[in-house]
């Protein structure tokens, strides 16, 4: 009897169809799963972003109490406000000792308690705001532990331009700019501009980055570009930072930094007496040479070394009071008189760098008020430093000029678009 043969083609077709159907189904399920996971991740990220407070706690997960440190309050008072006793306060102080001293707690600062939402309503976390950015975080869930944290900070690009009528400080305050911006500009332009001689009609433009926390400014991160017109002289600088190179340069790559600062104190003082060969002495009442420049400033204002060098004298005389003399090289020397005291470590032989604090403004010796008499020697002869043009620091290396030029083009367009506001 002949056995009937079955064709393999229909079976193969059926199996192939089943495999294809199963693969299609699995693929569709996998795609749907991926879409669902992605949607859940997006939703979760949005939920966390939307519902987390500035300290990272999910809103609604805890019962939260807020308070402000009152005058005379201590850590114990603050914790008692949240129901903790002396034992818990002692444990908290011990946990804090390596990260934050309770003696640094200041009245007016805010603190917060996060409580469980169960029937016990136990304190889970304590947060003390040290300043606008930093906070102390105490965890009570398992024992007591303390760490420092920082709020999320946002970098915001800002710009400003104006015309000076009385002082740079007042002009910037009139434009509602952050006070720190004045100090940033005074440091960047310290080699080119004597801010004690700023005139009405001087103009400025600046691009800068401001740090914000909770929508409020907490300070200036850095200045990107600056323009300053001073007595008809234009000064322009662009920030460049790459590898070991960091500084401000003009469009040609010339360093804004000079061998010497224009003044021995930062922005805030004024010239009370200039270099002169015949000045009426404020104490003796006769005319005699005054071979220095007096900068009046509040008692205790830091006095800066105007250039790199070695301290050759840190002493006292009846006329000079407490004074420091610095040899910068074989050509230049400087001297700073009438200090209230020397900075720590300042003595003959100490090597100092430009901008180092060497002492503090006072009125020791023959002085009618707090000031620093700044004296400048060139080749052994006292000269008026305000009449000298100091050489620049190292220019931008040629290898970086292409990248720097592109940056200048970008920032330069923004600078050119700024209009001066009075």
C-alpha positions as CSV (number, residue, x, y, z in Angstrom):
1,X,0.0,0.0,0.0
2,X,1.4,3.4,-1.1
3,X,1.9,5.8,1.9
4,X,0.5,9.2,1.2
5,X,3.1,12.0,1.3
6,X,2.3,15.4,2.8
7,X,3.8,18.4,1.3
8,X,6.1,20.4,3.6
9,X,5.3,23.7,2.0
10,X,2.0,24.4,3.8
11,X,3.5,23.4,7.1
12,X,6.5,25.6,6.6
13,X,4.2,28.5,5.6
14,X,2.0,27.9,8.7
15,X,5.0,27.9,11.0
16,X,6.5,31.0,9.4
17,X,3.2,32.8,9.7
18,X,3.0,31.8,13.4
19,X,6.6,33.0,14.0
20,X,6.0,36.3,12.2
21,X,2.8,36.9,14.1
22,X,4.4,36.1,17.5
23,X,7.4,38.4,16.6
24,X,5.1,41.2,15.5
25,X,3.1,40.9,18.7
26,X,6.2,40.9,20.9
27,X,7.6,43.8,19.1
28,X,4.4,45.8,19.5
29,X,4.3,44.9,23.2
30,X,7.9,45.9,23.6
31,X,7.4,49.2,21.8
32,X,4.3,49.9,24.0
33,X,6.3,49.0,27.1
34,X,9.2,51.3,26.1
35,X,6.7,54.1,25.4
36,X,4.9,53.5,28.7
37,X,8.3,53.5,30.6
38,X,9.4,56.6,28.9
39,X,6.0,58.3,29.7
40,X,6.3,57.2,33.3
41,X,9.9,58.5,33.6
42,X,8.9,61.8,32.0
43,X,5.9,62.1,34.3
44,X,7.9,61.2,37.4
45,X,10.7,63.6,36.5
46,X,8.1,66.3,36.0
47,X,6.4,65.4,39.3
48,X,9.7,65.5,41.3
49,X,10.8,68.7,39.6
50,X,7.4,70.4,40.3
51,X,6.8,69.1,43.8
52,X,10.3,69.2,45.4
53,X,11.1,72.1,47.6
54,X,14.4,74.0,47.5
55,X,16.0,71.4,49.9
56,X,15.0,68.4,47.8
57,X,12.0,67.2,49.9
58,X,8.9,66.1,47.9
59,X,6.1,68.5,48.8
60,X,3.3,67.0,50.8
61,X,5.4,64.0,52.0
62,X,6.0,65.7,55.4
63,X,4.3,68.2,57.7
64,X,6.6,71.2,57.6
65,X,7.0,74.0,60.1
66,X,9.0,77.2,59.5
67,X,10.6,79.6,61.9
68,X,13.1,82.5,62.1
69,X,16.0,82.6,64.6
70,X,15.2,85.3,67.2
71,X,17.8,87.5,69.0
72,X,19.4,85.5,71.8
73,X,18.2,82.1,70.6
74,X,20.5,79.1,70.6
75,X,20.3,75.7,69.0
76,X,18.5,74.4,72.1
77,X,15.8,77.1,71.7
78,X,15.4,76.3,68.0
79,X,15.0,72.5,68.6
80,X,12.7,73.1,71.6
81,X,10.4,75.0,69.1
82,X,10.0,71.6,67.3
83,X,9.5,69.6,70.5
84,X,13.0,68.3,71.2
85,X,14.5,68.4,74.7
86,X,18.0,68.9,76.1
87,X,19.2,65.3,75.4
88,X,18.3,65.6,71.7
89,X,19.8,69.0,71.5
90,X,23.1,67.7,72.9
91,X,23.1,64.8,70.4
92,X,22.5,67.3,67.6
93,X,25.3,69.6,68.7
94,X,27.7,66.6,68.8
95,X,26.6,65.5,65.3
96,X,27.2,69.0,64.0
97,X,30.6,69.6,65.6
98,X,32.6,68.5,62.5
99,X,30.5,70.3,59.9
100,X,29.0,73.5,61.5
101,X,29.5,75.3,64.8
102,X,26.3,76.2,66.7
103,X,28.0,79.5,67.6
104,X,27.6,80.5,63.9
105,X,23.8,80.5,64.1
106,X,22.6,84.0,63.4
107,X,19.4,85.8,64.3
108,X,17.2,86.5,61.3
109,X,18.1,83.3,59.5
110,X,15.3,80.8,58.7
111,X,15.1,77.2,59.9
112,X,12.6,74.4,59.2
113,X,11.3,71.2,60.7
114,X,10.0,68.2,58.6
115,X,7.7,65.9,60.6
116,X,6.3,62.4,59.7
117,X,2.6,62.4,58.8
118,X,1.7,59.4,60.9
119,X,0.1,59.6,64.4
120,X,3.5,60.1,66.1
121,X,4.3,63.2,64.0
122,X,8.0,62.7,64.8
123,X,10.7,65.2,63.7
124,X,12.5,63.6,60.8
125,X,14.7,66.4,59.5
126,X,15.9,69.8,60.7
127,X,17.2,72.4,58.2
128,X,19.0,75.6,59.1
129,X,19.7,78.2,56.4
130,X,23.3,79.4,56.8
131,X,22.9,81.9,54.0
132,X,21.1,82.4,50.8
133,X,22.8,79.4,49.2
134,X,24.1,77.0,51.9
135,X,22.2,75.1,54.6
136,X,22.7,72.7,57.5
137,X,20.8,69.4,57.2
138,X,20.1,67.2,60.3
139,X,18.6,63.7,59.8
140,X,16.8,62.2,62.9
141,X,15.5,59.0,61.3
142,X,18.2,56.6,62.5
143,X,20.2,58.3,65.3
144,X,21.4,61.8,64.5
145,X,23.6,62.8,61.5
146,X,24.5,66.2,60.1
147,X,25.7,67.3,56.6
148,X,26.0,70.6,54.7
149,X,24.1,71.2,51.5
150,X,23.6,73.8,48.9
151,X,20.5,74.9,47.1
152,X,20.3,74.6,43.4
153,X,21.8,77.6,41.8
154,X,20.9,79.0,38.4
155,X,23.4,81.0,36.2
156,X,21.7,83.9,34.6
157,X,23.4,86.0,31.9
158,X,23.0,89.7,32.5
159,X,24.2,92.9,30.9
160,X,24.4,96.6,31.9
161,X,25.7,99.9,30.5
162,X,25.7,103.4,32.0
163,X,27.2,106.9,32.4
164,X,28.9,107.9,35.6
165,X,27.7,111.1,37.2
166,X,29.1,110.9,40.7
167,X,30.8,107.5,41.3
168,X,30.8,104.1,39.7
169,X,29.2,102.6,42.8
170,X,26.3,105.2,42.8
171,X,25.7,104.8,39.1
172,X,25.4,101.0,39.4
173,X,23.1,101.4,42.4
174,X,20.9,103.7,40.4
175,X,20.6,101.0,37.8
176,X,19.7,98.4,40.5
177,X,22.8,96.3,39.8
178,X,24.3,93.9,42.3
179,X,26.9,95.6,44.6
180,X,29.3,92.7,44.0
181,X,29.5,93.8,40.3
182,X,31.4,97.0,41.4
183,X,34.1,94.9,43.1
184,X,34.4,92.6,40.1
185,X,35.0,95.5,37.8
186,X,37.4,97.2,40.2
187,X,39.5,94.0,40.3
188,X,39.5,93.4,36.5
189,X,40.4,97.0,35.7
190,X,42.6,97.6,38.7
191,X,45.7,97.8,36.5
192,X,44.2,100.3,34.0
193,X,41.8,102.5,36.0
194,X,42.4,104.4,39.2
195,X,38.9,104.2,40.6
196,X,39.7,107.0,43.0
197,X,39.9,109.3,40.0
198,X,36.8,108.3,38.1
199,X,35.2,111.4,36.5
200,X,31.7,112.4,35.7
201,X,31.0,111.4,32.1
202,X,33.0,108.2,32.2
203,X,31.0,105.3,30.7
204,X,30.9,101.5,31.1
205,X,29.4,98.4,29.6
206,X,29.5,94.9,31.1
207,X,28.4,91.4,30.3
208,X,28.3,89.1,33.4
209,X,26.8,86.0,34.9
210,X,24.7,86.3,38.0
211,X,23.9,83.4,40.4
212,X,20.2,83.0,41.3
213,X,18.6,80.9,44.0
214,X,14.8,80.7,44.3
215,X,14.6,83.5,41.7
216,X,16.8,85.8,43.8
217,X,20.3,87.0,43.1
218,X,22.9,85.6,45.5
219,X,26.0,87.1,43.9
220,X,28.1,87.5,40.8
221,X,29.7,84.4,39.2
222,X,32.0,86.2,36.8
223,X,32.3,89.0,34.3
224,X,32.4,87.9,30.6
225,X,33.3,91.3,29.0
226,X,33.8,94.9,30.1
227,X,34.2,98.2,28.4
228,X,35.2,101.4,30.3
229,X,35.7,104.9,29.0
230,X,37.9,106.8,31.4
231,X,38.9,110.4,30.7
232,X,38.7,109.9,27.0
233,X,40.7,106.6,27.2
234,X,38.8,103.4,26.2
235,X,39.6,100.1,27.9
236,X,38.0,96.8,26.8
237,X,38.5,93.3,28.1
238,X,37.2,89.8,27.4
239,X,37.4,86.8,29.7
240,X,39.3,83.8,28.4
241,X,39.9,80.6,30.2
242,X,41.4,77.5,28.6
243,X,44.0,75.0,29.9
244,X,46.3,77.0,32.2
245,X,45.4,80.3,30.6
246,X,43.0,82.5,32.6
247,X,42.5,86.3,32.4
248,X,41.1,89.3,30.6
249,X,42.5,90.5,27.3
250,X,41.7,93.2,24.8
251,X,40.7,92.4,21.2
252,X,44.3,92.0,20.2
253,X,45.1,89.6,23.0
254,X,46.9,92.2,25.2
255,X,46.7,91.3,28.9
256,X,44.7,93.8,31.0
257,X,46.9,92.8,33.9
258,X,49.8,95.1,34.5
259,X,53.1,94.7,36.4
260,X,51.6,97.1,39.1
261,X,48.2,97.9,40.4
262,X,47.1,101.5,40.1
263,X,46.4,101.9,43.8
264,X,47.2,99.9,47.0
265,X,43.6,99.6,48.2
266,X,40.6,98.3,46.4
267,X,37.6,100.4,45.3
268,X,36.2,102.5,48.1
269,X,38.9,105.1,49.0
270,X,39.8,108.5,47.7
271,X,43.0,110.5,47.1
272,X,43.2,112.9,49.9
273,X,46.7,114.3,49.1
274,X,48.8,114.0,45.9
275,X,52.5,113.8,45.1
276,X,53.9,117.3,45.5
277,X,57.3,119.1,45.9
278,X,55.6,121.8,48.0
279,X,52.6,120.8,50.2
280,X,51.3,122.6,53.2
281,X,51.9,120.0,56.0
282,X,48.7,119.3,57.9
283,X,50.5,119.0,61.2
284,X,53.6,121.1,61.1
285,X,51.9,123.9,59.1
286,X,54.9,124.6,56.8
287,X,55.5,123.8,53.2
288,X,57.6,120.7,52.4
289,X,57.8,117.9,49.8
290,X,55.2,115.2,49.9
291,X,56.7,112.5,47.7
292,X,53.7,110.1,47.9
293,X,50.0,109.8,47.3
294,X,47.6,109.6,50.2
295,X,44.6,107.3,49.9
296,X,41.9,108.0,52.6
297,X,39.9,104.9,53.6
298,X,38.1,103.6,56.7
299,X,40.2,102.3,59.6
300,X,41.1,98.6,59.0
301,X,40.7,98.7,55.2
302,X,43.1,96.0,53.7
303,X,46.2,97.4,52.1
304,X,47.5,95.5,49.0
305,X,50.9,94.9,47.6
306,X,50.8,96.6,44.1
307,X,53.2,94.0,42.6
308,X,55.1,90.9,43.3
309,X,58.2,91.3,45.5
310,X,60.0,90.8,48.7
311,X,59.3,92.7,52.0
312,X,62.5,94.6,53.0
313,X,61.1,96.5,55.9
314,X,58.1,96.1,58.3
315,X,58.8,98.5,61.0
316,X,57.7,101.6,62.9
317,X,59.1,105.2,63.0
318,X,57.6,108.4,64.6
319,X,56.8,109.9,61.2
320,X,55.8,106.8,59.1
321,X,54.0,104.9,61.9
322,X,53.7,101.2,61.0
323,X,55.0,100.9,57.5
324,X,56.0,98.2,54.9
325,X,58.6,98.5,52.1
326,X,58.7,96.1,49.2
327,X,61.5,95.6,46.6
328,X,59.9,94.4,43.4
329,X,63.0,94.1,41.2
330,X,66.2,96.0,40.6
331,X,64.2,99.1,39.4
332,X,61.1,99.4,41.5
333,X,60.3,99.7,45.2
334,X,57.1,100.7,47.0
335,X,56.3,101.8,50.6
336,X,53.0,101.9,52.5
337,X,52.8,104.1,55.6
338,X,50.5,104.7,58.7
339,X,49.2,101.2,59.0
340,X,47.1,100.2,62.0
341,X,48.9,96.9,61.9
342,X,50.7,94.5,59.7
343,X,49.0,91.5,58.1
344,X,49.9,88.1,59.5
345,X,53.3,86.8,58.3
346,X,54.5,90.2,57.0
347,X,58.1,90.6,58.0
348,X,61.5,91.3,56.2
349,X,62.2,88.5,53.8
350,X,58.5,87.6,53.2
351,X,57.7,87.1,49.5
352,X,54.4,88.7,48.4
353,X,52.3,88.5,45.3
354,X,50.4,91.3,43.6
355,X,47.1,91.8,45.5
356,X,48.2,90.2,48.7
357,X,47.1,92.0,51.9
358,X,50.2,93.3,53.7
359,X,48.5,95.5,56.3
360,X,45.5,97.6,57.3
361,X,44.7,101.3,57.1
362,X,45.3,103.3,60.2
363,X,46.6,106.6,61.4
364,X,49.9,105.7,63.2
365,X,52.8,108.2,63.0
366,X,52.2,111.7,61.8
367,X,48.7,111.4,60.4
368,X,45.5,113.4,61.0
369,X,43.2,110.5,60.0
370,X,43.1,107.0,58.6
371,X,44.8,106.7,55.3
372,X,47.8,105.0,53.6
373,X,50.6,107.1,52.2
374,X,51.8,105.2,49.1
375,X,55.3,105.9,47.9
376,X,56.9,104.7,44.7
377,X,60.6,104.4,43.8
378,X,62.1,104.0,40.3
379,X,65.8,103.5,40.0
380,X,66.3,104.8,43.6
381,X,64.3,108.0,43.1
382,X,60.8,108.7,44.4
383,X,58.3,109.4,41.6
384,X,54.6,110.1,41.1
385,X,53.3,106.6,40.2
386,X,50.1,108.1,38.7
387,X,52.2,109.6,35.9
388,X,53.8,106.3,35.0
389,X,52.5,103.9,32.3
390,X,53.2,100.4,33.6
391,X,53.9,97.5,31.1
392,X,51.3,94.8,30.5
393,X,51.5,91.2,31.7
394,X,52.1,88.3,29.4
395,X,49.9,88.5,26.2
396,X,47.6,85.7,25.2
397,X,49.7,82.9,23.5
398,X,49.4,82.7,19.8
399,X,48.1,79.1,20.0
400,X,44.9,80.4,21.7
401,X,44.2,83.5,19.5
402,X,41.9,81.7,17.0
403,X,39.6,80.5,19.8
404,X,39.8,83.8,21.6
405,X,38.9,85.7,18.4
406,X,35.8,83.7,17.9
407,X,34.8,84.5,21.5
408,X,35.4,88.2,21.0
409,X,33.2,88.2,17.9
410,X,30.4,86.6,19.9
411,X,30.7,88.8,22.9
412,X,31.6,91.9,20.9
413,X,28.3,91.8,19.1
414,X,26.4,91.8,22.4
415,X,28.6,94.6,23.7
416,X,28.1,96.8,20.6
417,X,24.3,96.4,20.9
418,X,24.3,97.8,24.5
419,X,23.1,101.4,24.8
420,X,24.4,103.7,27.6
421,X,21.8,104.5,30.2
422,X,22.1,107.6,32.4
